[in-house]
Amino acid sequence: MIDRELLSAQLSRPLTETALEGLGPVSRGKVRDSYVKDGRRFIVTTDRISAFDRVLGTIPFKGQVLNRVASFWFERTRGLVPNHMVDCPDPVVMEVLDCEPLPVEMVVRAYLTGSTSTSILTHYNKGVRNFCGNVLPDGMTAHQKLERPILTPSTKAEHGDHDISVSRDQILEMGRIPAAEFDEIARMSFALFEAGQRHCAANGLILVDTKYEFGKTRDGRVLIIDEVHTPDSSRFWQAATYEARLAVGKEPEGLDKEYVRVWLKTERGFTGDGPIPMIPDEIRVEAARRYIAACEQVTGEEFRADTEEPNARIARNLGLGGAR
């Protein structure tokens, strides 16, 4: 496990954003900067953290963790579901096939949990028993395992807006995607989730839920894009302590960004609207520790942080003239 002093030192030098010469125009998502030139797309995963559909600040080494975990899963599941990864020329950069994203996120859930407005637990506590086309029994408790994993699609909101959980029928009614294409990415989603659960269980983790994004290449192929089973897109719990903590009414022991979401909600009353509270350094360091712990437990490899100034390193590794 990485030293907390190194994490604290990194607080003042995060990779907040990039401006790379020679890669064409940049487009920025909540966490990633993307460049397209001559049919090649380069995705830079920054240290930005988002929750409740808002960018909240930065977490030390978060970009390196996400890129490493995503590349691990893309390589591991390539024979199961085709993906967009071509190469990782830098700790935070992935070269990918250029795809047009499909306008829906595929969310797979195996437990009754969550803290956001779109979470299954939030809806269940309000009395909802049919969530995105999935019928739920009465009498369930927080963090309980569902009878089987379920699919709860989500709209992909414009920047600053909130995603909305919907059913398959609602997605089709919106005309966002043809039925056959939806069913194909649903099949891919369940296949990825099952493979992820098996691998995580072997490493002492519960893969609780996750979201997948898909895109279409210029020749019409549908691929998994963005990321797979990272601490940003997925919820992980420690399997060894899950039952005991649940029995005494404690939250499961998590290794993902839910830690930051819960802190914002319980300590600052923030759930996405209004001014974004400042996240204290100790919360950012603990979040970084959890991200790195998840990376190591998922991949089975020690996380080796690269502390070189990132923009210069990226430019060098991509053979560019520098940052603009």
N, C-alpha and C positions, 0 to 999 in steps of 0.2 A: 504494500500500500504506500502511496506517495506521501511524503512528509507534509504536514500541515503548514510548516514555515514556508515551503515552496509555494503552496497554494496561496498563502497570504501575500507573498511577494508578487505573485502573478495578478493580484487584484488590480494593481495600478497599470498593467500593460496588457489588457485584453485585446483580442481581435474583434473590434467593434464593427468595422466595415472595410471593404477593399476598394481600390481604384487602380486597376491593373492596366498598364499601357500595352496595346497590341492585341487585346482579346476582343475588341469590339465593344459595343454599348453594354452597360451593366443594368440588370434588373434585380431589384431587391425584394425578397420575401421577408417573412418575420425573422427567419434565422439564416437563410442562405442568400448569397450573392451569386448571380448566374450570368455567364458570358457566352455569347454565340458568335462564332466566326467561321466562315467557310464550311458550314454544315457540322461543325464540331461544337459541343456544349461543354463548358467547364463550370462545375458547381463548387463554390467555396462555402464551407460550413463555418460560420463565424461563432463567436462565444456568446451571441445574443440569446437570451432566454425569453420565451413567450408563454403566456398562460391567459386564459379567459379571452383569447383572441387579441391580446395586446402584447407589445414588446416591453419587457419589464426592466431590462438592464443586461448585465453580462455575468457569466460564471466562468471562473478560471479553467482553461483547457477543455471547455465544453465542446468546442468545434472539433478538436482532435479526437475526443471520445466518440462523438457521433459518427465521424467519418470512418473511424476504425471499426466500430460495431456494425455500421451499415455495410461496409465492404466485406466484413466477415460473413454476414448473412447472405449478401448477394452471391458471393462465391459458393457458399455452402448449399444454397437452394437453386443454383442455376439450372440443374437438371430437372427440377420440379416445376418451376415457373420461370419463364424467360424474363431477364431484367435489362436495365439500360446501362449497367456499368461496363466501361471499357478499360480504365486504368485509374490508379491513384498515384499521381506524380508528386504529391506533397501530403504531409499529415492532415491537411484540412481540405484538400482538393480532390475531386473526382471528375475524370473525363467520362462523359456519358453519351449515348446515342441521343440525338435531338428528337424529342417527342412532343406531341401536342397533348397536354394533360386532359384526361376525361373529367367532366364537371361533377364528380361525385367522389366522396371519400367512403371507403368500405371499412366500417368499424366492426370488429369481432369482439364479443364479450363472453367471458366464461364465469363471471362473478357479479353479484349485485353490489356495486360499489361506485365511487366517484364523488366529486365535489362541485363539478361545474353545472351550469344550467342544462346542458345536454346529457348529463350522466344518467344512467339507468336508475341509480339509487335516488337521485333527486326527484325523478318522475314517480318512482314507486312510493316514496314518502308522501307525495301529493295525491296518492290514490290511484295512479295509473296502473292498470293491469293488462293493458295491451300496448306494448311499447314497440313501435316501428313494425307492427305486424306480428309480434311475438307475444303470446298469451302467458302471463306470469301468475303463479298461484298466490293466494293470500297467505299471510303468516310467515313470510320470509324476513330475515334479519340482515342488517348491514354486513357486507363482505361475505355473505353466504355464497357457496358455489351453486351455479345454475344447473339444471338437469342436464343440459348440453350447451355447447357454445352457440351463440345466436349472432345473426347479422343485423346491425342497426345502422343503415347508411346515413350519411350526413351530407348536406349541401356544402359546397365550398364557397364560403362567404367572401365578398369583396373585402379589401383591406380596411380594417376598422370595424367591420360588422361581425355579427356572431353566426357561427354555423348553426344549422337546424337539423335535428335528428328526424328522419322521415322513414317511411316504409318503402318497399320495392314498388308497390302500386303508386305511391305518391311521386316517386322519382320518375316513373314511366309517364304519369299524367303530366308532369312538368315538361316532358319532351326532351329531357336532358340527354338521354341515352336510349338506344334501341333495346328491346327486351332480351334479344339473344346475346348482345354484348354485355348487358348487366349480368345475365346468368353466367356468362363465361368468367367475368371477373369475380363473381361471388364464389364460383368453384375454385378459382385460384386462391382467393382469400382464405377459404377454409383449409385448403391444402397447405398453405404457408403457416397458418395458425397451428394446425396439428403437428407439423414438423417442428415448429418453434416450441410448442409445449413439451414434446418428447425430449428435445435437446436441453431445454431449461430444467426439466425435472431431473435429468441425469446429472445436472450441475447444482442441484439443491435450490432451484428457483421455481416459482410459480409464474408462468406467463398469464397474467390476469386478463388483460384486454389489450387491444392494439388498433391502429388504423393503417390502412394501406391506400396508396395512390397509384393510379395506373395511367399510362399514356399510350399514344398510338404513333408509330413511326411513319415516315413519309410513304412507305410501301404498305401501310395498313396493318402492321403487326401490333398486337397489344402486349405491353410489357409492364412489369412492376417498376415504379420509378420512385424517386425521392429518397426513402429510407425504409429499412425493415427492422423491426424489433429492437429499436434503440430506446434509451431511457427518455427520449422526448415523445416518441410515437407510441410507446408501450408502458404498461404498468407491470412492475415486477415485485413479488413478495418473497421473503425467505420461507422456504417450505418447512424448515425444521421448527420454526416458532409459530407457524400459522394457527394450528389448532389450539395450542396453549394460550396464546394471546386472545383469540376469539372467545375462549371459554370464560375469561375474566373480564370481558368487555373492552379489551384494548384494540387499538388499530393494528392491523398487520404490519410487519416490519418491511418497509418498502425501500426500493432502490431506484428511484425515478424522480421526475420533476413534481410529482404529487406533493412532495415535502414542501416545496416553495408555494404551491397553490394553497395548501392547508394553512401554512403560516400567514399568507396574505389574508385569507378568509377569516381565520380565528383571531389573529392579532391585530389586524388593521381593518377588518370588515370590508375588504376589497374583493369584488367578484367580477370585475371587468369594466365597470362604469365609473366615471369621474377621474380625478387626478390619480396617477400611479404612485403609490407610496414608495419611499426609498427602502431598498432591501439592505439591512445591516450587513457589514462585512462577515460577521460570524455565521450568518445564514447562507451567504454566498459560498463561504469556505466549506460548510457542511454539505451544501448542495453539490459542490465539486467533488467532495469525498465520496458521496453516494453515486454520482455519475461514474467515477473511476472504479469504484467497487463493482458496480454493475458490469462495466466493460470487462474487468478481469474475471468475474465469475461466469459471464456469458462466453467469453472467448477462451478461457482457460490459460490466458497469457498475461504476464506482467505488463502493466501500462507504463510505457517510457515516454515521459513528457518531453517535447521539444521546446526549449525556452528561447530559441533564437527569435529575433524580431520577425514577425510573421510575414509582413508585406514584402520585405527584401528577400526572405527565404522563398516565398511563393514565386516571385518574379524570376529568381535564379533557377528554381526547379522546373519552371515552365519555359525557360529560355527566353524571357522577355527583357525589355530594356529597363524596366523598373515600374514604380507606381506613379500614377499621375496625381 
